[in-house]
Amino acid sequence: MTMGNTKFLDAVESGNLDEVSAMLGSGTDPNTMDEHNRTAAYKAAKKGHLNILKKLAESGADLNIIDNRGTNALYWAALNGHNDVAAYLLENEARTDVIDDRGWTIMDHVESAGNKDMHSLLDSYQSKAHV
């Protein structure tokens, strides 16, 4: 994993698929992270950039890297109500069992926020995972 490529992480956060694709094509590590261990996948998920998240995954990004607060890409997609991104991450085996530095799970945050759609999505996935 590469630390620091802020130009790449900025392109991910701003949703610039062309720039992200070009940088990945020229050898940028899809698991590039910032000083808080927040990866490009984390940043794409937090902002709801599903197209960029898919491009990162196609390029070999690990969708389950945990940052220094105990959170992952799914955590932030769920917190920000990006149902399409959360569904994609769940379909690609994103971990639902992460616990942040306050002791909260993804479901704790979703329940606290009252996001019934995200709660149903997470619940249906967790039910399928335990069959």
Backbone hydrogen bonds in HBPLUS format (Angstrom, degrees):
<---DONOR---> <-ACCEPTOR-->    atom                        ^
c    i                          cat <-CA-CA->   ^        H-A-AA   ^      H-
h    n   atom  resd res      DA  || num        DHA   H-A  angle D-A-AA Bond
n    s   type  num  typ     dist DA aas  dist angle  dist       angle   num
A0033-MET N   A0002-THR O   2.87 MM  31  6.36 154.4  1.94 163.6 172.2     1
A0004-GLY N   A0033-MET O   2.86 MM  29  6.09 152.6  1.93 165.3 167.7     2
A0006-THR N   A0004-GLY O   2.39 MM   2  5.44 107.5  1.89 130.4 113.6     3
A0009-LEU N   A0005-ASN O   3.08 MM   4  6.43 167.7  2.10 155.0 158.5     4
A0010-ASP N   A0006-THR O   2.76 MM   4  5.81 153.9  1.83 147.7 154.9     5
A0011-ALA N   A0007-LYS O   3.03 MM   4  6.21 151.2  2.11 139.9 147.3     6
A0012-VAL N   A0008-PHE O   2.98 MM   4  6.31 153.7  2.05 150.6 158.0     7
A0013-GLU N   A0009-LEU O   2.93 MM   4  6.16 170.2  1.94 150.4 152.7     8
A0014-SER N   A0010-ASP O   2.90 MM   4  6.03 153.4  1.97 147.1 154.3     9
A0016-ASN N   A0011-ALA O   2.97 MM   5  5.22 154.8  2.04 159.2 159.4    10
A0015-GLY N   A0012-VAL O   3.05 MM   3  5.23 149.4  2.14 104.0 113.6    11
A0017-LEU N   A0015-GLY O   3.11 MM   2  5.85 120.8  2.48 109.9  94.0    12
A0020-VAL N   A0016-ASN O   2.96 MM   4  6.19 166.1  1.98 157.8 162.4    13
A0021-SER N   A0017-LEU O   2.81 MM   4  5.89 166.0  1.83 152.0 156.2    14
A0022-ALA N   A0018-ASP O   2.95 MM   4  6.12 159.6  1.99 146.1 151.9    15
A0023-MET N   A0019-GLU O   2.92 MM   4  6.11 160.5  1.96 150.5 155.6    16
A0024-LEU N   A0020-VAL O   2.90 MM   4  6.11 159.8  1.94 153.1 158.8    17
A0025-GLY N   A0021-SER O   2.85 MM   4  5.99 154.6  1.91 145.8 153.6    18
A0026-SER N   A0022-ALA O   3.02 MM   4  6.28 128.3  2.29 136.7 149.8    19
A0026-SER N   A0023-MET O   3.18 MM   3  5.09 133.9  2.40  91.5 104.0    20
A0028-THR N   A0023-MET O   2.96 MM   5  5.52 161.4  1.99 150.1 146.3    21
A0027-GLY N   A0024-LEU O   3.08 MM   3  5.25 158.1  2.13 111.4 112.4    22
A0032-THR N   A0029-ASP O   3.08 MM   3  5.42 147.7  2.19 122.0 119.9    23
A0040-ALA N   A0032-THR O   3.11 MM   8  6.09 126.8  2.41 166.1 175.9    24
A0034-ASP N   A0038-ARG O   3.01 MM   4  5.42 150.6  2.10 131.9 137.8    25
A0037-ASN N   A0034-ASP O   3.04 MM   3  5.36 156.2  2.10 122.9 122.3    26
A0068-ASN N   A0036-HIS O   3.02 MM  32  5.53 162.5  2.05 153.1 150.2    27
A0043-LYS N   A0039-THR O   3.02 MM   4  6.37 160.6  2.06 149.7 154.1    28
A0044-ALA N   A0040-ALA O   2.88 MM   4  6.11 157.3  1.93 152.5 158.7    29
A0045-ALA N   A0041-ALA O   2.92 MM   4  6.03 163.0  1.95 149.7 154.5    30
A0046-LYS N   A0042-TYR O   2.90 MM   4  6.08 160.7  1.93 151.7 157.3    31
A0047-LYS N   A0043-LYS O   3.16 MM   4  6.26 151.1  2.25 140.3 147.0    32
A0048-GLY N   A0044-ALA O   2.96 MM   4  6.02 117.2  2.36 137.0 153.1    33
A0049-HIS N   A0044-ALA O   2.88 MM   5  4.98 153.3  1.95 151.5 150.0    34
A0048-GLY N   A0045-ALA O   3.15 MM   3  5.00 143.6  2.29  94.9 105.6    35
A0050-LEU N   A0048-GLY O   3.10 MM   2  5.77 127.3  2.39 106.1  91.3    36
A0053-LEU N   A0049-HIS O   2.96 MM   4  6.25 159.0  2.00 153.1 159.9    37
A0054-LYS N   A0050-LEU O   2.89 MM   4  6.13 159.3  1.93 155.5 160.1    38
A0055-LYS N   A0051-ASN O   3.13 MM   4  6.32 154.2  2.20 137.5 144.4    39
A0056-LEU N   A0052-ILE O   2.87 MM   4  6.14 156.1  1.92 153.0 159.4    40
A0057-ALA N   A0053-LEU O   2.94 MM   4  6.19 160.1  1.98 149.1 154.5    41
A0058-GLU N   A0054-LYS O   2.88 MM   4  6.12 160.5  1.92 151.1 156.5    42
A0059-SER N   A0055-LYS O   3.08 MM   4  6.23 132.8  2.32 135.3 147.4    43
A0059-SER N   A0056-LEU O   3.03 MM   3  5.01 129.4  2.30  94.0 108.2    44
A0061-ALA N   A0056-LEU O   2.92 MM   5  5.30 161.1  1.96 141.0 139.3    45
A0060-GLY N   A0057-ALA O   2.99 MM   3  5.15 162.7  2.02 109.9 113.3    46
A0067-ASP N   A0071-THR O   2.81 MM   4  5.49 161.9  1.84 156.6 161.2    47
A0070-GLY N   A0067-ASP O   3.11 MM   3  5.43 166.8  2.13 114.2 117.0    48
A0101-ASP N   A0069-ARG O   2.79 MM  32  5.14 124.2  2.10 153.3 151.5    49
A0076-TRP N   A0072-ASN O   3.35 MM   4  6.77 157.2  2.41 152.4 156.5    50
A0077-ALA N   A0073-ALA O   2.96 MM   4  6.23 155.0  2.02 153.7 161.7    51
A0078-ALA N   A0074-LEU O   2.86 MM   4  5.96 166.6  1.88 156.5 159.8    52
A0079-LEU N   A0075-TYR O   2.94 MM   4  6.17 161.4  1.98 146.0 151.6    53
A0080-ASN N   A0076-TRP O   3.08 MM   4  6.02 150.8  2.17 138.3 144.9    54
A0082-HIS N   A0077-ALA O   2.92 MM   5  5.09 158.1  1.97 157.8 155.4    55
A0081-GLY N   A0078-ALA O   3.13 MM   3  5.15 163.3  2.16 105.4 110.0    56
A0083-ASN N   A0081-GLY O   3.09 MM   2  5.65 126.1  2.39 105.1  90.1    57
A0086-ALA N   A0082-HIS O   2.88 MM   4  6.14 164.6  1.90 159.2 164.4    58
A0087-ALA N   A0083-ASN O   2.84 MM   4  5.96 158.9  1.88 147.9 153.7    59
A0088-TYR N   A0084-ASP O   3.07 MM   4  6.25 158.1  2.12 141.3 147.0    60
A0089-LEU N   A0085-VAL O   2.92 MM   4  6.20 163.4  1.95 153.6 158.0    61
A0090-LEU N   A0086-ALA O   2.86 MM   4  6.07 159.2  1.90 152.2 157.9    62
A0091-GLU N   A0087-ALA O   2.90 MM   4  6.11 156.6  1.96 148.9 155.4    63
A0092-ASN N   A0088-TYR O   3.06 MM   4  6.28 127.8  2.35 137.8 151.6    64
A0092-ASN N   A0089-LEU O   3.06 MM   3  4.99 134.2  2.27  93.6 106.9    65
A0094-ALA N   A0089-LEU O   2.88 MM   5  5.19 146.7  1.99 141.5 144.3    66
A0093-GLU N   A0090-LEU O   3.17 MM   3  5.18 141.8  2.33 116.0 111.0    67
A0100-ASP N   A0104-TRP O   2.86 MM   4  5.42 158.7  1.90 158.2 155.0    68
A0103-GLY N   A0100-ASP O   2.89 MM   3  5.31 163.6  1.92 116.5 121.4    69
A0109-HIS N   A0105-THR O   3.26 MM   4  6.60 159.0  2.31 149.4 152.6    70
A0110-VAL N   A0106-ILE O   3.00 MM   4  6.31 163.0  2.03 154.3 159.6    71
A0111-GLU N   A0107-MET O   2.86 MM   4  5.95 164.2  1.88 153.2 157.2    72
A0112-SER N   A0108-ASP O   2.94 MM   4  6.07 157.6  1.99 144.5 151.3    73
A0113-ALA N   A0109-HIS O   2.92 MM   4  6.12 150.1  2.01 148.2 155.8    74
A0114-GLY N   A0110-VAL O   3.06 MM   4  6.18 119.8  2.44 133.9 148.9    75
A0115-ASN N   A0110-VAL O   3.23 MM   5  5.65 154.6  2.30 158.3 158.7    76
A0114-GLY N   A0111-GLU O   3.07 MM   3  4.99 140.9  2.23  95.9 107.7    77
A0119-HIS N   A0115-ASN O   2.94 MM   4  6.13 157.5  1.99 150.7 158.1    78
A0120-SER N   A0116-LYS O   2.91 MM   4  6.10 159.6  1.95 147.9 152.7    79
A0121-LEU N   A0117-ASP O   2.99 MM   4  6.24 157.1  2.04 145.9 152.4    80
A0122-LEU N   A0118-MET O   2.90 MM   4  6.12 173.4  1.91 159.5 160.0    81
A0123-ASP N   A0119-HIS O   2.82 MM   4  5.90 161.0  1.86 149.7 156.2    82
A0124-SER N   A0120-SER O   2.84 MM   4  5.92 159.2  1.88 147.8 153.1    83
A0125-TYR N   A0121-LEU O   3.08 MM   4  6.27 155.4  2.15 146.3 153.0    84
A0126-GLN N   A0122-LEU O   2.88 MM   4  6.09 164.6  1.90 152.6 157.1    85
A0127-SER N   A0123-ASP O   2.90 MM   4  6.06 149.3  2.00 144.2 152.8    86
A0128-LYS N   A0124-SER O   3.06 MM   4  6.25 156.4  2.11 141.1 146.9    87
A0129-ALA N   A0125-TYR O   2.88 MM   4  6.13 151.3  1.96 149.9 158.6    88
A0130-HIS N   A0127-SER O   3.28 MM   3  5.41 143.5  2.42  98.6 108.5    89
A0131-VAL N   A0128-LYS O   3.30 MM   3  5.39 169.8  2.31 108.9 110.3    90
